[in-house]
Amino acid sequence: MRGVPVAPKQVVRWRRTGWGSVAVPIRYWPSGLYFARIRAGRNSYFAPFVLRAMPNIRSRVAVVMPTHTWQAYNFRDDDGDGVGNTWYANEAVTTVNLDRPFEGRGVPPHFRTYDLGFIRWLVLTGKSPDFLTDDDLERTGARGLIARYDLLVFPGHHEYVTEHEYNAVEGYRARGGNLMFLSANNFFRRVVRSGTTITRTEQWRELGRPESRWLGVQYVDWNMYAYENQPFLVVGNDAEPWFFRGTGLKNGDRFGRFGIEIDARTPFSPPNTRVLATLPNIFGPGKSGEMTYHTTPSGAKVFSAGAFTLGGSALVPPMRELVANLWEELSEP
C-alpha cells in the first residue's frame, strides 16, 4: 500500500465533536485506482476510489474492478452484534451495503493477492487503461462498451453481478469485444441492486444462463483450506503458441502456484474452447482447473485463467510474460 503520492498532505486536528469531513480535491490525474491514506500516529487507514477517464482522454482498454464482490467479502460488523454484515459471516444475511468502509484498515478484501500485482504490472509496463467499476457497467450497455473499448480486463474475483452488467458484458462479446479474465469464479451469481445495497439471488446457471456459454469455463470448486495450490500443466502450446511466447514453456511443463478456486469447461462451453493449461484433478477425480481461450464468429477473443489468480502473480515470471502476451493479442480489435 505504498503507492505513488499524487497530492500534498493535509493536517486535520481532532475536535471534541469528532473529525467531520475532509475535502480531497481530485485533479487531472490518470484514470486508475486511488487510495486516500489517513495517518494517525503510527497507524494508517485507507479509503479507496476509482477515478474514471475524462471523456476526451480514453484508452481502448478498460480494467474493471470487482467492487460488488469486494463488499460481499467485507466482514465489517456494521451493527455491532459481533457478526460481520455479509452472507459469508451469516447465511441468513442476503443483502450487503456498498457504501461502508472495508474492515480493518480500509483495504478491499484480498486486494494484495488478487488485484495489486496486476495493477503494478500495468504501471511498470507503461500501460494506461481506463479503470471502471461495477457501477460504471451499470450505467452503460453492450453498444456503449463496444464503441469505447476493444478489450475489457477483469483482473480480480468478479463473482457478483447484476442482470444489467451480465447482459452488457455478454452482449459486448457477442458484438466482437475481447475479454480477459485473470482469476476464476467470474459472473457466478446474480445480485439485485437497490440504491446502495445488493441482494444475493440465484446462480446464473440456475437461471438458464450458464456463464461458461460465453466465458468458456465456469466455477467448479474451491480448496476448502484442505489442498495446497499446484502449478499449471501446459497442454496448449501447439494450439496457441503465441500465449507461451518468450516463456520457454512447452507442453508438459509446469508453472506457478494456483488453485484457491477453479473453473472448467462444461457442455455449454463454445465448441472451439481450447485448453491452454490445466490443474489435473487438483480437488479430486474429475475436478480439474482449466485455463482456456476461444474466439467467436463476430471476432471476439476470450481468455479465462481458470484459477486464482494469474493477475495477482503478474509480476512473477513466467506469468509476467503470459500476461504481456495476452495484452498484446487481445488489445487488438
LINPE-V604736 format. One record per residue. N is the residue number from 1. RES is the residue in one letter. PHI is phi in radians with two decimals (none if undefined). PSI is psi in whole degrees, -180 to 180 (* if undefined). NEAR is the number of other C-alpha atoms within 12 Angstrom. Layout:
n=[N N]
res=[RES RES]
phi=[PHI PHI]
psi=[PSI PSI]
near=[NEAR NEAR]
This chain:
n=[1 2 3 4 5 6 7 8 9 10 11 12 13 14 15 16 17 18 19 20 21 22 23 24 25 26 27 28 29 30 31 32 33 34 35 36 37 38 39 40 41 42 43 44 45 46 47 48 49 50 51 52 53 54 55 56 57 58 59 60 61 62 63 64 65 66 67 68 69 70 71 72 73 74 75 76 77 78 79 80 81 82 83 84 85 86 87 88 89 90 91 92 93 94 95 96 97 98 99 100 101 102 103 104 105 106 107 108 109 110 111 112 113 114 115 116 117 118 119 120 121 122 123 124 125 126 127 128 129 130 131 132 133 134 135 136 137 138 139 140 141 142 143 144 145 146 147 148 149 150 151 152 153 154 155 156 157 158 159 160 161 162 163 164 165 166 167 168 169 170 171 172 173 174 175 176 177 178 179 180 181 182 183 184 185 186 187 188 189 190 191 192 193 194 195 196 197 198 199 200 201 202 203 204 205 206 207 208 209 210 211 212 213 214 215 216 217 218 219 220 221 222 223 224 225 226 227 228 229 230 231 232 233 234 235 236 237 238 239 240 241 242 243 244 245 246 247 248 249 250 251 252 253 254 255 256 257 258 259 260 261 262 263 264 265 266 267 268 269 270 271 272 273 274 275 276 277 278 279 280 281 282 283 284 285 286 287 288 289 290 291 292 293 294 295 296 297 298 299 300 301 302 303 304 305 306 307 308 309 310 311 312 313 314 315 316 317 318 319 320 321 322 323 324 325 326 327 328 329 330 331 332 333]
res=[M R G V P V A P K Q V V R W R R T G W G S V A V P I R Y W P S G L Y F A R I R A G R N S Y F A P F V L R A M P N I R S R V A V V M P T H T W Q A Y N F R D D D G D G V G N T W Y A N E A V T T V N L D R P F E G R G V P P H F R T Y D L G F I R W L V L T G K S P D F L T D D D L E R T G A R G L I A R Y D L L V F P G H H E Y V T E H E Y N A V E G Y R A R G G N L M F L S A N N F F R R V V R S G T T I T R T E Q W R E L G R P E S R W L G V Q Y V D W N M Y A Y E N Q P F L V V G N D A E P W F F R G T G L K N G D R F G R F G I E I D A R T P F S P P N T R V L A T L P N I F G P G K S G E M T Y H T T P S G A K V F S A G A F T L G G S A L V P P M R E L V A N L W E E L S E P]
phi=[none -1.26 1.14 -2.05 -1.09 -2.17 -2.59 -1.20 -1.22 -2.13 -1.80 -2.08 -1.60 -1.17 -2.13 -1.07 -1.49 1.91 -1.36 1.29 -1.78 -2.18 -1.41 -2.05 -1.12 -1.68 -1.62 -1.47 -1.53 -1.10 -1.00 3.03 -1.65 -2.10 -2.29 -1.42 -1.74 -1.97 -1.98 -2.35 1.13 -1.62 -1.70 -2.19 -2.34 -2.36 -2.21 -1.42 -2.67 -1.79 -1.73 -1.27 -1.29 -1.24 -0.98 -1.58 -2.32 -2.15 -1.56 -1.59 -2.16 -2.15 -1.85 -1.85 -1.51 -1.47 -1.17 -1.13 -1.20 -0.94 -1.27 -1.08 -1.65 -1.48 -1.53 -1.06 -1.58 -1.24 -1.74 1.23 -1.63 1.57 -2.18 -1.07 -1.55 -2.69 -1.17 -1.34 -1.73 -2.63 -1.08 -1.26 -1.44 -2.12 -2.22 -2.23 -1.52 -1.65 -1.85 -1.77 -1.12 -1.43 -0.96 1.40 -1.59 1.63 -1.60 -0.98 -1.00 1.11 -1.00 -1.10 -1.62 -1.70 -2.02 -1.09 -1.02 -1.22 -1.10 -1.16 -1.06 -1.02 -1.16 -1.21 -1.76 1.29 -1.46 -2.32 -1.34 -1.28 -1.90 -2.20 -2.23 -1.02 -1.01 -1.14 -1.22 -1.23 -1.66 -2.38 -2.32 -1.04 -1.14 -1.13 -1.17 -1.21 -1.25 -1.72 -2.31 -1.55 -2.55 -1.95 -1.95 -1.98 -1.37 -1.89 -1.56 -1.83 -1.49 -1.94 -2.43 -1.39 -1.11 -1.09 -1.15 -1.02 -1.09 -1.12 -1.33 -1.09 -1.20 -1.05 -1.11 -1.07 -1.61 1.78 -1.33 -1.51 -2.28 -2.26 -1.91 -1.76 -2.32 -2.49 0.97 -1.74 0.87 -1.51 -2.36 -1.42 -2.16 -1.91 -1.69 -2.44 1.10 -1.82 -2.24 -2.17 -2.05 -1.29 -2.26 -1.33 -1.23 -1.10 -1.20 -1.25 -1.65 1.37 -2.27 -1.05 -1.15 -1.12 -1.05 -2.26 -1.50 1.67 -2.44 -2.66 -1.01 -1.93 -2.99 -2.20 -1.37 0.91 1.03 -1.89 -2.17 -1.46 -1.09 -2.27 -1.36 -1.15 -1.79 -1.27 -2.31 -2.03 -1.12 -1.22 -1.33 -2.35 -1.12 -1.04 -1.15 -1.71 -1.00 1.40 -1.73 1.36 -1.39 -2.38 -0.94 1.73 -1.40 -2.20 -2.67 1.21 -2.42 -2.40 2.26 -1.02 -2.38 -2.33 -2.07 -2.73 -1.17 -2.33 -1.05 -1.56 -1.10 -0.93 -1.07 -1.68 -1.19 -1.86 -1.53 -1.56 -2.69 -2.45 -1.93 -1.15 0.90 -1.11 -1.96 1.98 -0.95 1.46 -1.95 -1.96 -1.47 -2.32 -1.57 -2.30 -2.61 -2.63 -2.10 -2.16 -1.02 -1.39 1.76 -1.21 -2.09 -2.24 -2.01 -2.24 -1.18 1.44 -2.88 -1.38 -2.52 -1.15 -1.10 -1.13 -1.85 -1.15 -1.59 -1.85 -1.11 -1.53 -1.05 -1.02 -1.24 -1.10 -1.14 -1.11 -1.13 -1.08 -1.05 -1.11 -1.32 -1.54 -1.34 -1.53 -1.13]
psi=[25 -50 -175 121 137 -5 153 159 150 139 124 121 144 140 159 -27 -1 -173 -35 -161 154 124 129 103 134 118 -168 64 157 151 138 -178 123 158 127 120 129 124 132 106 -125 -1 145 141 159 146 105 149 150 129 120 159 150 145 -32 -2 89 146 164 3 137 138 124 120 141 67 -34 -44 -37 -46 -31 -33 10 110 19 134 91 -36 4 24 7 -2 134 145 69 154 -14 -18 -28 114 -22 -17 129 -4 138 150 140 -10 21 154 156 145 150 -124 6 8 134 147 135 14 -43 -39 -26 -36 -37 -41 -42 -40 -41 -36 -42 -46 -46 -23 7 23 144 65 165 147 132 168 177 -35 -43 -40 -22 -24 -1 176 -172 -41 -42 -39 -45 -27 -29 -31 141 -23 134 128 129 94 -28 -156 99 71 -39 120 152 170 -37 -45 -42 -48 -41 -45 -40 -41 -34 -45 -42 -26 6 8 140 145 138 115 115 8 -146 175 53 147 47 -41 143 137 152 125 137 106 -119 24 155 143 129 136 -142 164 149 -33 -28 -19 10 18 66 132 -23 -19 -28 -16 -21 -32 169 169 137 -54 172 171 -11 30 16 -10 146 146 152 161 145 146 122 127 -9 22 -36 -38 -39 70 -26 -33 -34 6 132 2 -21 1 142 169 132 -16 162 154 151 -175 113 167 14 -47 153 153 162 165 159 174 -16 -8 147 138 -22 16 121 137 123 -40 158 154 85 122 38 -33 27 171 127 -2 82 142 143 122 124 166 139 161 165 161 -26 -6 1 145 127 123 134 124 -32 -3 160 137 115 -38 -42 -24 22 -14 -6 127 148 4 -34 -45 -36 -44 -39 -41 -40 -45 -45 -41 -44 -19 -10 130 *]
near=[25 14 17 16 13 18 17 13 15 14 14 16 14 12 9 7 8 10 14 11 11 17 12 20 13 18 14 14 21 24 30 34 38 29 27 31 29 22 17 15 7 7 12 18 23 24 26 28 26 27 25 31 28 17 11 9 16 22 28 28 35 38 44 43 45 41 45 45 41 39 41 41 33 35 33 33 23 20 13 10 11 12 19 27 32 34 26 22 21 19 14 15 20 23 30 39 35 30 21 28 25 31 25 18 24 28 34 39 29 26 32 20 27 34 39 31 29 39 38 30 30 31 21 15 19 11 25 25 35 37 38 34 36 36 28 29 34 27 17 24 25 28 22 20 37 29 20 26 34 37 40 45 45 43 48 46 46 40 37 37 42 36 30 25 34 35 27 29 43 35 26 35 38 27 29 31 41 44 49 47 48 46 45 46 45 47 46 35 33 34 30 26 26 15 13 17 24 33 29 33 23 22 26 29 21 13 14 13 24 31 38 38 29 44 50 44 44 42 40 30 28 27 24 13 12 12 18 17 27 27 29 39 29 33 28 27 26 19 21 27 23 26 36 33 23 19 24 21 29 25 22 20 22 25 31 31 27 43 42 34 38 44 48 44 37 26 17 21 29 26 20 21 32 32 38 37 41 39 42 31 24 33 27 16 10 18 25 35 48 47 46 49 44 35 30 27 14 17 21 33 41 46 48 53 52 47 49 44 48 49 46 37 35 37 28 23 21 27 36 31 28 37 42 33 25 37 40 23 28 34 30 21 25]
